[in-house]
Amino acid sequence: MRSYTDSHLKKDEHVDLVLMDIMMPEMDGYETMRRIRAQAKFIKLPIIALTAKAMKKDYEDCIAAGASDYLPKPVDVSRLFSLLRVWLYR
């Protein structure tokens, strides 16, 4: 099973950052991030996980699955822009 993100990354390798929703149908964000990270060319691609789950364990699960950072929903737009500045200018 291929995820939406996986197929799009293969088509366009000029992606600078991924916003990954954890609660997706068919394949969740955790598995999608693991599959992205399994490809050497995407090992340093910034991935910001977005999830309605906001417990410490959820944060740890996102990072363990390959997220570079994490934002709980509802997304605070100013915090999102701050994270985009951090990850896009590394």
C-alpha positions as CSV (number, residue, x, y, z in Angstrom):
1,M,0.0,0.0,0.0
2,R,1.4,3.4,-1.0
3,S,0.5,6.5,0.8
4,Y,-0.3,9.9,-0.8
5,T,2.9,11.4,0.6
6,D,5.1,8.6,-0.6
7,S,3.9,8.7,-4.2
8,H,4.1,12.5,-4.3
9,L,7.7,12.5,-2.9
10,K,8.7,10.1,-5.7
11,K,7.2,12.4,-8.3
12,D,8.6,15.7,-7.0
13,E,11.9,15.4,-5.1
14,H,12.0,19.2,-4.6
15,V,9.9,19.1,-1.4
16,D,11.4,21.2,1.3
17,L,9.2,20.1,4.2
18,V,6.2,17.8,5.0
19,L,3.3,18.5,7.2
20,M,2.2,15.0,8.3
21,D,-1.3,14.4,9.6
22,I,-1.1,11.4,12.0
23,M,-4.7,10.3,11.7
24,M,-5.0,9.4,8.0
25,P,-7.2,6.7,6.4
26,E,-5.6,3.6,5.1
27,M,-2.1,4.2,6.4
28,D,-1.5,6.4,9.4
29,G,1.1,9.1,9.6
30,Y,3.5,7.0,11.8
31,E,3.8,4.4,9.1
32,T,4.1,7.0,6.3
33,M,6.9,8.7,8.2
34,R,8.7,5.4,8.7
35,R,8.5,4.7,5.0
36,I,9.8,8.2,4.1
37,R,12.7,7.9,6.5
38,A,13.5,4.4,5.1
39,Q,14.6,6.2,1.9
40,A,18.1,7.6,2.2
41,K,17.4,10.7,0.1
42,F,14.7,11.8,2.6
43,I,16.5,11.1,5.8
44,K,17.0,14.8,6.5
45,L,13.7,16.0,5.0
46,P,11.9,18.0,7.8
47,I,8.6,16.4,8.8
48,I,6.3,18.2,11.2
49,A,3.7,15.9,12.6
50,L,0.2,17.3,13.2
51,T,-2.1,15.4,15.5
52,A,-5.2,15.9,17.8
53,K,-3.4,13.7,20.3
54,A,-1.4,16.0,22.6
55,M,0.0,13.8,25.4
56,K,3.8,13.4,26.0
57,K,3.6,9.8,24.7
58,D,2.1,11.0,21.4
59,Y,5.0,13.5,21.0
60,E,7.5,10.7,21.7
61,D,5.7,8.3,19.2
62,C,5.8,11.0,16.5
63,I,9.5,11.6,17.0
64,A,10.3,7.8,17.2
65,A,8.4,7.3,13.9
66,G,10.6,10.0,12.1
67,A,9.0,13.4,12.8
68,S,11.4,16.3,13.1
69,D,8.9,18.2,15.2
70,Y,5.3,18.0,16.4
71,L,2.3,20.3,16.6
72,P,-1.0,19.4,18.4
73,K,-4.3,20.3,16.8
74,P,-6.0,22.7,16.6
75,V,-2.8,24.2,15.1
76,D,-1.6,27.5,16.5
77,V,-0.8,29.3,13.2
78,S,1.9,31.5,14.8
79,R,3.6,28.4,16.2
80,L,3.4,26.7,12.9
81,F,5.0,29.6,11.1
82,S,7.7,29.6,13.8
83,L,8.4,25.9,13.2
84,L,8.5,26.5,9.4
85,R,11.1,29.2,9.9
86,V,13.2,26.9,12.0
87,W,13.1,23.9,9.7
88,L,13.2,25.6,6.3
89,Y,16.3,27.6,7.1
90,R,18.5,24.9,8.5
